[in-house]
Amino acid sequence: PLVTTADIPATLGGRADHNVQNALFAVAIAFGLGAAVETAASALRSFRMSVGDTPGRLNEISGFPFRVIVDAAHNPHGCAALVKFTDSLQVSGRRILLMGARGTLPDEDIIAMASAVAGHFDHYVAKNYHPDKMGNRATEEVPRMMRDELVRRGVPGSCVTLSPDHLESVGVTLDMAGPGDLVVI
C-alpha cells in the first residue's frame, strides 16, 4: 500500500470513487514507467481538486451560505460519477443541479445525461452550453430535451427550470439556493 484513499485529497475522503480509480491507474502507469514508490505516494498526497489544479473537476467554491461544487461532467458516465459522489454528501437543505449539454452531442447522450441525474436532486436548472457549442440546435432544444427526460424519469415538472442562457443560468441557480443547500454546477 502507498497511501490510504483518505490521504489522497483528490478522492475527497474516498467519496470520489472515480478519482480513486484514476489514482490507481496513475500509480500503475507511474510504476510501469519506473517511478519510485515514494514519488508516486508523494504525488498522490499532494494532488488536489482545485480551480488551480483541476479546473471544472469537483471544485468547491467558497463564500456562499450554501455549498457550491462545480464539475464539468460532460457525458453520461461523468454524470453518473458526479451523482455517486454528491449522493455521498451530507446535505441539510436542498440539492440543486445546474445541468447542460453541448448541442453537438447526439440526442441519446443528452437524454442519458439527464437520465443519470434524475431523482438525485430536489431541483434542476437545464441550460445551454456556450452558443459556440450548440451546433444547429434551436435555443431551448437541449434544455427541453433534458427536462423531458427528467420528467419521464419521475421528476415533477415544477422541479425543473429552463434557463437557456449559459451565463444567466448560473445566477438563476445561485439565487434559488439558501443556507444548508448543495448547489452543483
PLY file of the C-alpha trace (Angstrom):
ply
format ascii 1.0
element vertex 185
property float x
property float y
property float z
element edge 184
property int vertex1
property int vertex2
end_header
0.00 0.00 0.00
1.18 3.51 -0.88
-1.38 5.71 0.89
-4.95 5.38 2.09
-7.65 6.88 -0.08
-8.35 9.34 2.75
-4.77 10.63 2.29
-5.37 11.41 -1.39
-7.01 14.85 -1.45
-8.40 14.30 -4.97
-10.60 11.47 -3.64
-12.30 13.88 -1.21
-12.05 11.46 1.68
-12.53 8.44 -0.56
-16.02 9.60 -1.60
-14.99 10.48 -5.18
-14.76 6.87 -6.30
-13.90 7.83 -9.87
-10.82 9.65 -8.55
-9.83 6.60 -6.53
-9.89 4.71 -9.84
-7.88 7.49 -11.51
-5.28 7.30 -8.73
-4.94 3.54 -9.21
-4.37 3.98 -12.94
-1.89 6.82 -12.36
0.13 4.67 -9.96
0.11 1.73 -12.36
1.39 3.94 -15.16
4.00 5.55 -12.89
5.29 2.15 -11.81
5.29 0.98 -15.42
7.50 3.95 -16.25
9.85 3.15 -13.37
8.82 5.85 -10.88
9.93 5.39 -7.29
7.32 4.31 -4.73
7.80 7.47 -2.64
7.48 9.68 -5.72
4.11 8.12 -6.54
2.94 8.34 -2.92
4.03 11.98 -2.65
2.21 12.86 -5.87
-1.00 11.21 -4.62
-0.82 13.04 -1.29
-0.37 16.43 -2.97
-2.88 16.28 -5.85
-5.99 18.29 -5.03
-9.28 19.05 -6.70
-9.00 22.81 -7.05
-9.66 25.51 -9.60
-5.89 25.89 -9.99
-5.04 22.18 -10.39
-8.20 20.73 -11.92
-10.47 23.50 -13.22
-14.04 22.29 -13.57
-13.43 18.99 -11.80
-15.14 18.74 -8.40
-14.14 22.28 -7.49
-15.72 23.55 -4.30
-16.35 27.30 -4.41
-16.46 29.01 -1.03
-18.02 32.30 0.03
-21.69 31.33 -0.17
-24.08 30.47 2.67
-24.52 27.12 0.90
-22.15 24.60 -0.62
-21.23 25.03 -4.30
-19.47 22.35 -6.35
-18.51 22.87 -9.98
-17.87 19.87 -12.22
-17.73 19.58 -15.99
-19.44 16.19 -16.20
-19.80 16.25 -19.98
-21.05 12.77 -20.79
-23.38 10.15 -19.26
-20.55 8.35 -17.46
-19.31 11.64 -15.94
-22.84 12.49 -14.78
-23.21 9.08 -13.12
-19.85 9.52 -11.33
-20.83 13.01 -10.18
-24.15 11.76 -8.81
-22.43 8.90 -6.98
-20.18 11.47 -5.30
-22.88 14.05 -4.47
-25.18 11.34 -3.10
-22.47 10.59 -0.51
-22.51 14.16 0.85
-24.46 15.19 3.94
-26.85 18.00 2.99
-29.24 19.64 5.45
-31.09 21.62 2.77
-31.99 21.06 -0.84
-29.85 19.60 -3.60
-29.91 21.83 -6.69
-28.30 20.96 -10.03
-27.47 23.26 -12.92
-27.06 20.99 -15.91
-26.33 21.43 -19.57
-25.10 19.54 -22.58
-23.35 20.54 -25.77
-25.76 20.77 -28.66
-23.24 18.91 -30.79
-23.83 15.72 -28.77
-26.19 13.06 -30.14
-29.70 13.12 -28.68
-29.13 9.78 -26.93
-26.16 11.20 -24.98
-28.12 14.25 -23.85
-31.02 12.03 -22.77
-28.65 9.62 -20.99
-27.06 12.52 -19.08
-30.47 13.67 -17.84
-31.37 10.09 -17.00
-28.19 9.69 -14.92
-29.04 12.64 -12.67
-32.82 12.13 -12.45
-34.07 11.63 -8.91
-30.84 12.69 -7.21
-31.64 16.39 -6.75
-34.55 18.41 -5.44
-34.42 20.98 -8.22
-32.85 21.07 -11.67
-31.94 24.03 -13.86
-31.49 22.99 -17.50
-29.34 25.27 -19.64
-27.50 25.53 -22.95
-23.74 25.39 -23.22
-21.84 28.30 -24.71
-23.52 29.32 -28.01
-20.45 28.16 -29.97
-21.09 24.58 -28.76
-24.76 24.31 -29.65
-24.39 23.21 -33.27
-27.56 23.69 -35.31
-29.96 23.24 -32.42
-32.72 25.69 -31.57
-32.21 27.88 -28.49
-34.17 25.80 -25.98
-33.90 22.40 -27.69
-31.29 20.88 -25.37
-32.76 22.22 -22.08
-36.21 20.97 -23.13
-34.81 17.57 -24.07
-33.19 17.32 -20.61
-36.37 18.48 -18.88
-38.50 15.99 -20.80
-36.21 13.11 -19.78
-36.16 14.23 -16.14
-39.98 14.31 -16.12
-40.12 10.94 -17.89
-37.93 9.60 -15.06
-40.35 10.85 -12.40
-39.06 14.34 -11.61
-42.04 16.72 -11.20
-42.07 19.37 -13.93
-42.28 22.04 -11.21
-38.81 20.94 -10.06
-37.20 21.79 -13.41
-36.38 25.33 -14.50
-35.37 26.10 -18.07
-32.71 28.79 -18.28
-31.25 28.59 -21.78
-28.68 31.38 -21.42
-25.45 29.73 -20.29
-24.36 32.70 -18.16
-27.70 33.80 -16.70
-28.41 30.21 -15.66
-25.64 30.37 -13.04
-27.29 33.39 -11.38
-30.72 31.76 -11.61
-29.37 28.67 -9.86
-27.45 30.51 -7.15
-30.43 32.80 -6.47
-32.67 29.84 -5.61
-30.23 28.40 -3.04
-30.29 29.03 0.70
-28.30 28.05 3.79
-27.69 24.32 4.02
-28.28 23.71 0.31
-25.91 21.95 -2.06
-25.59 23.57 -5.47
-23.88 21.55 -8.18
-23.00 23.38 -11.36
0 1
1 2
2 3
3 4
4 5
5 6
6 7
7 8
8 9
9 10
10 11
11 12
12 13
13 14
14 15
15 16
16 17
17 18
18 19
19 20
20 21
21 22
22 23
23 24
24 25
25 26
26 27
27 28
28 29
29 30
30 31
31 32
32 33
33 34
34 35
35 36
36 37
37 38
38 39
39 40
40 41
41 42
42 43
43 44
44 45
45 46
46 47
47 48
48 49
49 50
50 51
51 52
52 53
53 54
54 55
55 56
56 57
57 58
58 59
59 60
60 61
61 62
62 63
63 64
64 65
65 66
66 67
67 68
68 69
69 70
70 71
71 72
72 73
73 74
74 75
75 76
76 77
77 78
78 79
79 80
80 81
81 82
82 83
83 84
84 85
85 86
86 87
87 88
88 89
89 90
90 91
91 92
92 93
93 94
94 95
95 96
96 97
97 98
98 99
99 100
100 101
101 102
102 103
103 104
104 105
105 106
106 107
107 108
108 109
109 110
110 111
111 112
112 113
113 114
114 115
115 116
116 117
117 118
118 119
119 120
120 121
121 122
122 123
123 124
124 125
125 126
126 127
127 128
128 129
129 130
130 131
131 132
132 133
133 134
134 135
135 136
136 137
137 138
138 139
139 140
140 141
141 142
142 143
143 144
144 145
145 146
146 147
147 148
148 149
149 150
150 151
151 152
152 153
153 154
154 155
155 156
156 157
157 158
158 159
159 160
160 161
161 162
162 163
163 164
164 165
165 166
166 167
167 168
168 169
169 170
170 171
171 172
172 173
173 174
174 175
175 176
176 177
177 178
178 179
179 180
180 181
181 182
182 183
183 184
